[in-house]
Each structure stands twice: as structure tokens, then as C-alpha cells.
């Protein structure tokens, strides 16, 4: 029988080609120390995901089935971003020219051969953006989660019927003139965002 307490699955990713340092891996290691195992009576489960197409089924789908969370918050890095981006939709599209961490590419240019062309995030994106901004982090809504594993992970989680959202964070700044938010700022924004998610699940 499922625990009566509600659960949020929180994920980040390992490094991948083009991102030898993935700040979301560090985020998932650090967040349990900041948040503990629960907030507002809601439990957290933190997991780092492989950045492979095979991992969608081998790891991520298995976690959804095993944990049966009441909500999912995914974190991933996008080196082209300058702010935190709350992704409001996933699209039925997959890049075939960018290999994953195992050196493999997606077999088809779409994620699903049937169904809608897009799926919309099912957690309150505006409220989560506002919570991230409270920390002082630059955060905005986005309708473009890309066509790599971040988009695919959000697509799968929304399709599972579990309320889900994806948060893109930028790469870490390089030097004093780099305007991208520092890791501590990203971490604080993630804490506020997850606290707001838990509060809304009570």
C-alpha cells in the first residue's frame, strides 16, 4: 500500500558531452542537506539520472514506477541559458545529431509515434518561477525545453500522469564578469522552488 504521505521525486543529471560539469548533479547531492527528507509533511526522494537515451527506460521510468511519486521536479543544465528556466512544455521531438553520455544518438526524430505534438507541464509553473525569484535568482518561464534528454525526460514524466515540471539551470559562471547565477544562488532558488511544490501538495 502506498504511504499516505505524499512524495516528490527530485532529479538531476550526470555530465554529458558539452557539459563536463553538471551543476544539477551537485544540486541533488546538496539538496538533502538543505531540505532534509521532508517539508510541510511531504517527503523528498533525490536521484541523479544518467544522461543516456537508454536511461529513459532503464532508470527514469523505473524510478517513477518504484517510488510512485505525487509530483516530479527535474533539474537539468543548458549551457546556452543565462537564467533559470521553468519549462512549461515538452515537444515530441528528439535530436539525432547529438550523442548522449554513452556516445549514442536517439534512433527516431520523435519521442512517440502517436499522440500529441506537445505536452504541457502539470505543476504550477508561474508559482514555482516566483518562488525561485524570491531567492534572488533570475528565473523565467520557457516554452522550449530543447530536443535533447531534458525535453525527453519531461515528455515522459508528463505522459506518466504524474504532475511534473523541468527546471533548466545555466552552466556555472566563469569569472567575475560572467552574469550567470552562481551555484549558491541556484541552490537557494531550488530550495525555495521545492518548498513551494511541497506546500502545494499538502
BELMOLIN-V847257 format. One record per run of one state. SS is the DSSP state (2 for helix, 1 for strand, 0 for the rest). FROM is the first residue (numbers start at 1). LEN is the number of residues. If there is no record, write none. Layout:
ss=<SS;SS>
from=<FROM;FROM>
len=<LEN;LEN>
//
This chain:
ss=<0;1;0;1;0;1;0;2;0;1;0;1;0;2;0;1;0;1;0;1;0;1;0;2;0;1;0;2;0;1;0;2;0>
from=<1;7;14;16;17;19;20;23;36;38;40;42;50;55;68;71;78;84;88;89;92;118;121;125;135;139;143;149;160;163;170;183;202>
len=<6;7;2;1;2;1;3;13;2;2;2;8;5;13;3;7;6;4;1;3;26;3;4;10;4;4;6;11;3;7;13;19;1>
//
